[in-house]
């Protein structure tokens, strides 16, 4: 299976301060709602493949956000 999402990195903060959304439009709207657009990089599309729910769980909880999740 494939999971696709959009990420706008916080230019002044930590990776955990990034905005994550299902669509580019939603990501852009969250940037406007949560802070100044100058604080965030433009949204970037991310995708990765996983076999099953356990594989997805393992990726999400592994060290540094898991394999291929960065």
Buried (B, 14 or more C-beta within 10 A) or exposed (E): EEBEBBBBBBEEEEEEBBBEBEEBEBBBEBBEEEBEEEBBEEBEEBEBEBEEEEBBEBBEEEEEEBBEBE
